[in-house]
Amino acid sequence: DGRSLETLLGVDTVVFDKTGTLTMEQPHITGVHTFAGYSQRDVLTFAAAAEAKQSHPIARAILAAAANQGINLQSIEDAAYEIGYGIQVKLNGKQIRVGSSRFIETHNIPILPAIHLLQEETHRAGESLVLVAVEDQVAGGIVLQPTLRPEVRAVVGLLQKRGLKLYIISGDHEEPTRRMADELGIDGYYAEVLPADKAGLVKKLQEAGRTVCFVGDGINDSIALKSANVSISLRGATTIAIDTAHLVLMDGDLSKLPRIFSLAEEFAENMRINFLAATLPCVVIVGGALFLGWGLLPCTILYQVSVPFALYNTVRPLLTQSQSSIQIASDSTISEDAAPKTIAAFSKRLPDLALGE
C-alpha cells in the first residue's frame, strides 16, 4: 500500500532470512553418516518417519531422499516439535529425535568427538548437519546443502548500489551463515538465532537508529515481519508470512526487490508533482488577486488549466504500465497456434490494466 512505499524511502537496512529466502526453499542431501552400528537406510528411515507430517524445507528434503530409496514411512506413536530445534517421536516403542546438535544436547544425549569433527567439516563446507538419535545415542547425521537462489547475487549488488546495509539472520550454525555472507559480500550476519529472537534483532537495529526492511518467508519469521518498518515476503511462502508482510513479490523470487525501491522513489516523485500541481496555482491566483488585481475570470481559467495537468500526472504511471505491456506483447515472438490465445488473454487483461492492476 501507499504507506509501505512511503516508508521504503527511509529504509537504510535490509535484513534477509537465510533459509527459503536467500536460498532455494528446499535444500538437498549430500550425505548420510552413521554411528553406533546403524546403516544409512536406518538413519533415513528414522528421520523420514519423524518428519513425515512436517512441511518445512528440511523435512521435505529428508522425505524426498527416503522416497528415492524406496523407504516406506512407518507410523509414529506421538510427536513433539520444538520450533528452531527439532522433533522427537515414538517409533516402535523407541524415542527418536531429529534436529540440531543443541537439540540433541538438551536431552542429555552425548555427542561423540567423531560427530563434533563431522559437524566442523560440514560447517566449513557451508553445509548443515541434522542429527538423528535413537533413545540415548546418536545413530547418524544427515548433511544438507543449501542452494542459493540464482537471482540473489544480482539483487544484493543492486541494493548495495543504493547504499543499503544488508544483513542475514539465520537459525543455522555460524560457519555456513558466515560463508554465505562473505560469498555475497553482505555487511553482516546473525547465526544460530532462535525464531523468537529474530524480532529482537530487528528491534535492536531499530533502536540503533536504522529503518529496517525484513525479507522472510517462514512461520518463524512472522514476528520479525511484523516488527520491521517494512516487511516483504514471497508468493509461495507460508500463509502467516504472506498475511503479515506489507508487500508480497508475486513472482516467488527476489528479482523484483530492487524494483520495489525504484517504485517507492517514483511514487514519492509523483506525489511531489501532484502537491505542486495542487498548491502552486492557488499561490499564483492568491498573489495575482492581491497584488495584480486579477478578477474572477483569470483566476478561474488558471485553476481550470492546472486540473488536467494534475489528472494526467496522477494516471501517468498507469499509462506507462499499459504502454509497456503492449510493447512487451508486440515484441514477443508468438507462434501461429499460440497467437489467438495470447491475444485473447491480453484482451482480458486490458480492463485490469485500466483499473490500475
Phi, psi and omega in degrees: 000176184300323181296321179294319178295322177294317181294326180302330181299331181266358182292131176237356183221130176244126181247124181255134163288144187279297188285122178088349179248299174280332179255164174300150187303322184244121175286177176233149184277128180253351179184154176232120180255145185238153178218168173057029175083006179274155178264167177299322179295321178299313183299315179294323180296314179297313183295317181294321178297319180293323185265007189303325184256011179265155184239003182285164188302320181295319178299317181295324178295318179294316180295323178294319179294321179294319179296321179297332180265006177070028181277126176277134181286130179266150182284136178260157184270320175202163183215148175222116183256128177249109185301131178085353181242294183170195183224145174233137183222165172256124181228115182053040178081358181256145177275118180250132177234133181230123180171199182283170179296324179292328175295316179296317182294326179295342178260019174059035175262122183293140176251116186291157178305325179297326180288319176301318179297316178299320181296318179296320180294317180293322180292321178297330178276002181078021181250173179240152181238122175256124182266147177239120181244141176244120185057246187246026177215152179281124181269334181178178179222140181250123182268126181241134180244123177282154178240121180299140172298141185297335183271354191297314183301315180295319180297314179300316180299317181292322179292322179292328176297335177278359179082018181276144173273134184241138179226155173246135171244130183213146171276356180286171180292166189292317186298311177299322180292318179297317180300319180293318179298317179293320182297323182269350183073030181280147190295323183197173181209158173232117183250163179054042181267126177286153181308320182291341184267350182297315179296325178297322178291323176298315179295325178297318177295321179294321178294336176278005176094011181265148172259118196252134168250121181254133180242116182206170185219000187254168176301318183284001175265353191299319181291319177295320176300321180289327185280334185290157176297319174223137179233144184228136175231180185240149172299135184095354177286177178297152184302317183293327177293317179294319181292328183277325186295147176285326183228144179233128178275109190285347176283347179079011175220180187267003188299331182270002183300313177299328181296328179298318179294324176295319178299321179298319178294318178295322178299314181295319179296319178297319180293322178297317180296318178298320179297316178295320180296331181275326187262323185299314178300324180295319179296317180296318181296315180296317179297317179297321180291321184280319190251340182247358177072028179296144176264192184293320186297306180298325179294318180293317180298315180299316181295316182294329178293325182287335184296310179302323179296316179296320178294318179298315180297328180293318183268358183303316177300324179293318179295320178296318179297317181296317179296321179295320180295318179295320180295317179299317181295321183285332181277343184288144175273116185239130178290162181298324180290325184275340186303309181302319180294319181295316180297318179297318180294319180292325178297323178293332181283339185301317177299324179294318178297322179295332180271002174091020180293000000 
